[in-house]
């Protein structure tokens, strides 16, 4: 793939919607925030860390949700 494929659009300005306001950085980040695909995974990791005497390294789903509110 070469640069020639995008010559017609590479210098166009970024489109700005007329009907919708732009999202804040926090709202955009929340869309891509991690989610718990595996139910109970965080609890299992934290329990293993507790048994091994290691500090908990994962936030709970509630802590993650609070961060993005």
Protein Blocks (a to p, Z undefined) as FASTA:
>chain_A
ZZklmmmmmmpccdddfkbccddfklmmmmmgccdfbghklmmmmmmmmmnopacfbdcf
klmmmmmZZ
